[in-house]
């Protein structure tokens, strides 16, 4: 834009980020397994979220978006969390406004933070309208806890929204509640929260992008503080730094209800997708996976049987590692069955990988 021959600034210092080009693929690799991102490159011929939904379905895609935003709120990105924290630290607290003068518009500068401002009216939080979540986006609201059980009542105004409570424990364990689409969500603080703060993550789960209408739409909501919360915590504090607690682990603690009703994403790691790389042909093979783990979940101390296809006379490499990439156990087998000793497995989530000429697959193993 020009005025009398002089160019006028029409943009602010930062115009965007890497929500779906960097942190989302990192999350997918951690959550769905090594083959998730290559599958997208091959089969999602247009938009990424639409392509994923064509393969795993609408409900699973909406859940995936919710899980991504909750992991993002804690920076629970396995071995990449330190790098992600560094990225946040690089811009945290920066004043973001018009890049230079003269400027076409001069809105008040925004102080960079991943957390959403709210106003408290008799225990009901109303989010700042300038930072409401957009398409597939989210708000992170830090809450100060004063009880052992935390409950909030989620009141969505926009469509296709979820609310989930998450926190790091003082010993470096990420904890996630079950999420809801409306109504009460409760989280029992069986371990103390780092800094006495939990994060309410409000997510829009729309995965279809339909042009300008989609780009400009914001999704409003209200959050009632029901129990165990004294109010919203400061949005200008680096609560995400709890991800770097010296003992921080990435094996997540989840409500029992979440485990029982959740989707087993490991099936999408170990089972291939059929069809040519065209949008209309995404399907999931529902036959048996390339190998089996049982029991799964398993009680700590018990052994786990691993059965897999192994060509005669060939050696298979069996690797068990944590979500952060640390190898817990590695064995070479010429048979089609192997027992993983229970003494090597502490409570948490592990990935088991089988590699031979016919099988190259990964599945999730839960140890309670």
C-alpha positions as CSV (number, residue, x, y, z in Angstrom):
1,X,0.0,0.0,0.0
2,X,1.3,3.5,-0.9
3,X,0.3,7.0,0.2
4,X,1.6,9.8,-2.0
5,X,4.4,7.6,-3.3
6,X,5.5,6.4,0.1
7,X,5.0,2.7,1.0
8,X,2.9,2.1,4.1
9,X,3.5,-0.9,6.4
10,X,0.6,-3.4,6.2
11,X,2.0,-6.2,8.3
12,X,3.3,-7.1,11.7
13,X,6.6,-8.4,12.9
14,X,5.6,-12.1,12.7
15,X,3.1,-13.4,10.2
16,X,2.8,-17.0,11.0
17,X,4.4,-20.1,12.5
18,X,5.2,-23.8,12.0
19,X,2.1,-25.3,13.6
20,X,1.6,-27.9,10.8
21,X,4.9,-27.9,9.0
22,X,7.2,-28.7,12.0
23,X,5.6,-29.5,15.4
24,X,2.7,-31.5,13.9
25,X,4.9,-33.9,12.0
26,X,7.0,-34.3,15.1
27,X,3.9,-35.2,17.1
28,X,2.8,-37.7,14.5
29,X,6.1,-39.5,14.5
30,X,6.0,-39.7,18.3
31,X,2.4,-40.8,18.5
32,X,1.6,-42.9,15.4
33,X,5.1,-44.2,14.6
34,X,7.9,-43.8,12.1
35,X,5.7,-44.6,9.1
36,X,3.1,-41.9,9.7
37,X,4.8,-38.9,8.1
38,X,6.1,-40.9,5.0
39,X,2.5,-42.2,4.5
40,X,1.2,-38.6,4.4
41,X,3.9,-37.5,1.9
42,X,2.8,-40.3,-0.4
43,X,-1.0,-40.4,0.0
44,X,-2.2,-37.0,1.2
45,X,-2.1,-35.4,-2.2
46,X,-3.9,-32.2,-1.2
47,X,-4.3,-30.9,2.4
48,X,-2.7,-32.9,5.2
49,X,-5.6,-33.2,7.6
50,X,-8.1,-34.1,4.9
51,X,-5.6,-36.8,3.7
52,X,-5.3,-38.2,7.1
53,X,-9.1,-38.3,7.6
54,X,-9.4,-40.2,4.3
55,X,-7.2,-42.9,5.8
56,X,-8.2,-43.2,9.5
57,X,-11.7,-41.6,9.5
58,X,-13.3,-38.4,10.8
59,X,-13.5,-39.4,14.5
60,X,-9.9,-40.5,14.7
61,X,-8.7,-37.3,12.9
62,X,-10.6,-35.1,15.4
63,X,-9.1,-37.0,18.3
64,X,-5.7,-36.7,16.7
65,X,-6.0,-32.9,16.5
66,X,-7.1,-32.8,20.2
67,X,-4.2,-34.9,21.2
68,X,-1.8,-32.8,19.2
69,X,-2.9,-29.6,20.9
70,X,-2.7,-31.1,24.4
71,X,0.8,-32.5,23.8
72,X,1.7,-29.0,22.4
73,X,0.4,-27.4,25.6
74,X,2.9,-29.4,27.6
75,X,5.6,-29.5,24.9
76,X,5.4,-33.2,25.4
77,X,7.4,-34.0,22.2
78,X,9.7,-36.7,23.4
79,X,13.4,-36.2,22.5
80,X,12.4,-33.0,20.6
81,X,10.9,-31.2,23.6
82,X,14.1,-29.2,24.4
83,X,14.2,-27.9,20.9
84,X,10.6,-26.9,21.1
85,X,11.1,-25.1,24.4
86,X,14.0,-23.2,22.9
87,X,11.8,-22.1,20.0
88,X,9.2,-20.8,22.5
89,X,11.8,-19.1,24.5
90,X,13.2,-17.3,21.5
91,X,10.0,-15.2,21.1
92,X,8.3,-15.4,24.5
93,X,7.6,-11.9,25.8
94,X,8.4,-10.2,22.5
95,X,6.3,-7.2,21.6
96,X,4.6,-7.9,18.3
97,X,3.2,-5.0,16.4
98,X,3.6,-3.1,13.1
99,X,7.1,-3.8,11.7
100,X,7.8,-0.2,10.8
101,X,6.3,3.2,10.4
102,X,4.3,4.7,8.8
103,X,1.8,1.9,9.3
104,X,-1.7,1.5,7.8
105,X,-3.1,0.3,11.1
106,X,-1.6,0.6,14.6
107,X,-3.2,-2.0,16.9
108,X,-1.9,-2.4,20.4
109,X,1.3,-4.5,20.4
110,X,0.7,-8.1,21.5
111,X,3.2,-9.6,24.1
112,X,4.0,-13.1,22.7
113,X,2.8,-16.0,24.9
114,X,1.3,-19.4,24.1
115,X,-1.4,-18.7,26.7
116,X,-4.8,-17.1,26.2
117,X,-5.9,-14.1,28.3
118,X,-9.3,-14.4,30.0
119,X,-11.5,-12.3,32.3
120,X,-13.2,-13.9,35.3
121,X,-16.8,-13.0,36.0
122,X,-18.1,-14.8,39.1
123,X,-16.0,-17.9,38.3
124,X,-16.7,-18.0,34.6
125,X,-13.7,-17.3,32.3
126,X,-14.3,-15.4,29.1
127,X,-11.4,-15.6,26.6
128,X,-9.9,-12.6,24.8
129,X,-11.6,-12.4,21.4
130,X,-8.4,-11.4,19.7
131,X,-6.8,-14.8,20.4
132,X,-9.8,-17.2,20.1
133,X,-8.9,-20.5,18.4
134,X,-9.4,-20.6,14.7
135,X,-9.6,-23.6,12.3
136,X,-8.0,-26.7,14.0
137,X,-6.4,-24.3,16.5
138,X,-6.4,-24.1,20.3
139,X,-6.3,-22.0,23.4
140,X,-4.1,-22.8,26.4
141,X,-5.4,-21.4,29.7
142,X,-3.1,-21.8,32.7
143,X,-5.1,-22.4,36.0
144,X,-3.8,-22.2,39.5
145,X,-5.0,-25.2,41.5
146,X,-5.8,-25.3,45.2
147,X,-7.2,-28.8,45.6
148,X,-6.5,-32.5,44.8
149,X,-9.4,-32.7,42.3
150,X,-9.8,-30.1,39.5
151,X,-13.1,-29.7,37.7
152,X,-14.1,-27.2,35.0
153,X,-17.3,-26.9,33.0
154,X,-16.8,-26.4,29.3
155,X,-19.4,-24.3,27.5
156,X,-18.6,-24.2,23.8
157,X,-20.2,-21.5,21.6
158,X,-18.4,-22.5,18.4
159,X,-18.8,-25.9,16.7
160,X,-16.6,-29.0,16.9
161,X,-14.7,-28.1,20.1
162,X,-13.1,-30.1,22.9
163,X,-11.7,-29.3,26.4
164,X,-9.0,-31.2,28.2
165,X,-6.9,-30.7,31.4
166,X,-3.2,-31.4,31.3
167,X,-0.2,-30.8,33.6
168,X,3.4,-31.9,34.4
169,X,3.9,-33.4,37.8
170,X,6.6,-32.1,40.1
171,X,8.5,-35.3,39.3
172,X,8.3,-34.7,35.5
173,X,5.4,-36.9,34.5
174,X,2.8,-35.6,31.9
175,X,-0.8,-36.2,32.9
176,X,-3.8,-35.9,30.6
177,X,-7.5,-36.0,31.5
178,X,-10.1,-37.4,29.2
179,X,-11.5,-34.7,26.9
180,X,-15.1,-33.6,26.6
181,X,-17.0,-31.8,23.8
182,X,-19.1,-29.9,26.5
183,X,-19.8,-30.1,30.2
184,X,-17.6,-31.1,33.1
185,X,-14.1,-32.4,32.8
186,X,-12.4,-33.6,36.0
187,X,-8.8,-34.4,36.7
188,X,-7.6,-36.1,39.9
189,X,-4.2,-34.7,40.9
190,X,-2.8,-38.0,42.2
191,X,0.6,-36.4,42.0
192,X,1.3,-32.6,42.7
193,X,1.2,-30.3,39.7
194,X,4.5,-28.5,38.9
195,X,4.1,-24.8,40.0
196,X,0.5,-25.7,41.1
197,X,-0.7,-25.1,37.5
198,X,-2.8,-27.2,35.2
199,X,-3.6,-26.1,31.6
200,X,-7.1,-26.2,30.1
201,X,-6.7,-26.9,26.4
202,X,-9.6,-25.8,24.3
203,X,-9.4,-27.1,20.7
204,X,-11.3,-26.7,17.5
205,X,-11.3,-30.0,15.7
206,X,-12.4,-29.0,12.2
207,X,-10.1,-30.7,9.6
208,X,-11.7,-29.6,6.4
209,X,-10.4,-26.3,5.0
210,X,-12.9,-24.4,2.9
211,X,-11.2,-21.2,2.0
212,X,-11.7,-17.7,3.4
213,X,-14.7,-18.6,5.6
214,X,-12.6,-21.3,7.3
215,X,-9.6,-19.0,7.6
216,X,-11.4,-16.1,9.2
217,X,-13.8,-18.0,11.6
218,X,-13.1,-17.9,15.3
219,X,-14.6,-20.3,17.9
220,X,-15.8,-18.8,21.2
221,X,-16.5,-20.6,24.5
222,X,-16.8,-20.1,28.2
223,X,-15.0,-22.0,31.0
224,X,-16.6,-22.2,34.4
225,X,-14.3,-22.9,37.4
226,X,-16.2,-25.6,39.3
227,X,-13.7,-27.0,41.9
228,X,-10.1,-27.1,42.9
229,X,-9.1,-23.9,41.1
230,X,-8.5,-20.5,42.5
231,X,-8.4,-18.7,39.2
232,X,-6.4,-18.2,36.0
233,X,-2.6,-18.1,36.3
234,X,-0.4,-15.5,34.7
235,X,-0.2,-15.8,30.9
236,X,3.2,-14.2,30.9
237,X,5.0,-17.0,32.8
238,X,6.8,-19.9,31.0
239,X,4.7,-22.7,32.5
240,X,5.8,-24.9,29.7
241,X,9.4,-25.0,31.2
242,X,8.2,-27.8,33.4
243,X,8.8,-30.0,30.4
244,X,12.5,-29.7,31.2
245,X,12.3,-31.0,34.8
246,X,15.4,-33.1,35.3
247,X,13.4,-36.3,35.7
248,X,10.8,-35.5,33.0
249,X,9.5,-38.6,31.2
250,X,7.3,-38.9,28.2
251,X,5.2,-42.0,29.3
252,X,1.9,-40.4,29.9
253,X,-0.5,-41.0,32.8
254,X,-4.1,-41.1,31.6
255,X,-7.5,-41.5,33.3
256,X,-8.7,-45.1,33.3
257,X,-11.7,-44.0,31.3
258,X,-9.5,-42.5,28.6
259,X,-7.6,-45.8,28.3
260,X,-10.8,-47.9,28.0
261,X,-12.5,-45.7,25.5
262,X,-9.5,-44.3,23.6
263,X,-8.4,-45.3,20.1
264,X,-5.5,-47.6,19.8
265,X,-3.3,-45.6,17.4
266,X,-0.7,-48.4,17.2
267,X,-3.0,-50.2,14.7
268,X,-2.3,-47.4,12.3
269,X,1.4,-47.7,12.8
270,X,1.6,-51.5,12.1
271,X,-1.1,-51.8,9.4
272,X,-0.5,-50.4,5.9
273,X,-3.0,-48.3,3.9
274,X,-4.3,-49.5,0.6
275,X,-5.0,-47.7,-2.6
276,X,-3.1,-45.5,-5.0
277,X,-2.0,-42.0,-4.0
278,X,-5.4,-40.5,-4.7
279,X,-7.7,-38.8,-2.2
280,X,-10.7,-41.0,-2.9
281,X,-8.9,-44.3,-2.3
282,X,-7.8,-44.0,1.3
283,X,-8.8,-47.1,3.3
284,X,-7.5,-48.9,6.3
285,X,-6.7,-52.6,6.2
286,X,-8.5,-54.2,9.1
287,X,-6.7,-57.6,8.9
288,X,-4.4,-58.8,11.6
289,X,-1.4,-56.7,12.3
290,X,2.1,-57.8,11.2
291,X,2.9,-59.0,14.7
292,X,1.1,-59.4,18.0
293,X,1.8,-58.3,21.6
294,X,0.1,-60.0,24.5
295,X,-0.9,-59.2,27.1
296,X,-1.2,-55.5,26.2
297,X,-1.6,-53.6,28.5
298,X,0.6,-55.6,30.8
299,X,1.3,-55.3,34.5
300,X,4.8,-54.2,35.4
301,X,7.0,-57.2,36.2
302,X,5.1,-59.5,33.8
303,X,6.6,-60.8,30.6
304,X,5.2,-59.8,27.2
305,X,4.9,-62.4,24.3
306,X,5.9,-61.0,20.9
307,X,4.7,-63.1,17.9
308,X,5.7,-62.2,14.3
309,X,6.3,-63.6,10.9
310,X,9.9,-64.6,10.5
311,X,11.2,-66.2,7.2
312,X,12.8,-69.5,7.7
313,X,16.5,-69.2,8.6
314,X,16.3,-65.4,8.9
315,X,17.2,-63.3,11.9
316,X,14.6,-60.7,13.1
317,X,15.6,-57.6,15.1
318,X,13.2,-56.9,18.0
319,X,13.7,-53.5,19.6
320,X,11.8,-52.0,22.6
321,X,12.2,-48.3,23.2
322,X,10.6,-45.4,25.1
323,X,8.7,-42.6,23.4
324,X,11.7,-40.4,23.8
325,X,13.8,-42.9,21.7
326,X,15.8,-44.6,24.4
327,X,16.4,-48.3,23.7
328,X,15.2,-50.5,26.6
329,X,15.8,-53.9,25.1
330,X,17.1,-55.3,21.8
331,X,17.1,-59.0,20.7
332,X,17.8,-61.0,17.6
333,X,15.5,-63.9,17.0
334,X,15.4,-66.8,14.5
335,X,12.1,-68.0,15.8
336,X,8.6,-66.5,15.4
337,X,8.1,-65.7,19.1
338,X,10.1,-63.8,21.8
339,X,9.4,-63.0,25.4
340,X,10.3,-59.5,26.6
341,X,11.3,-59.8,30.3
342,X,9.0,-57.8,32.6
343,X,11.9,-56.7,34.8
344,X,13.1,-54.4,32.1
345,X,9.8,-52.6,31.8
346,X,8.7,-49.8,34.2
347,X,5.1,-48.3,34.1
348,X,4.7,-46.2,30.9
349,X,4.3,-46.5,27.2
350,X,6.8,-48.2,25.0
351,X,7.2,-48.9,21.2
352,X,8.0,-52.4,20.0
353,X,9.6,-52.7,16.6
354,X,10.1,-55.8,14.5
355,X,12.4,-55.7,11.5
356,X,13.1,-58.5,9.0
357,X,12.7,-58.9,5.2
358,X,8.9,-59.3,5.5
359,X,8.0,-57.2,8.6
360,X,9.0,-53.7,9.4
361,X,6.4,-52.5,11.9
362,X,5.9,-50.8,15.2
363,X,3.2,-51.2,17.9
364,X,2.5,-49.4,21.2
365,X,2.9,-51.4,24.4
366,X,1.3,-50.1,27.7
367,X,2.8,-51.1,31.0
368,X,0.7,-50.4,34.1
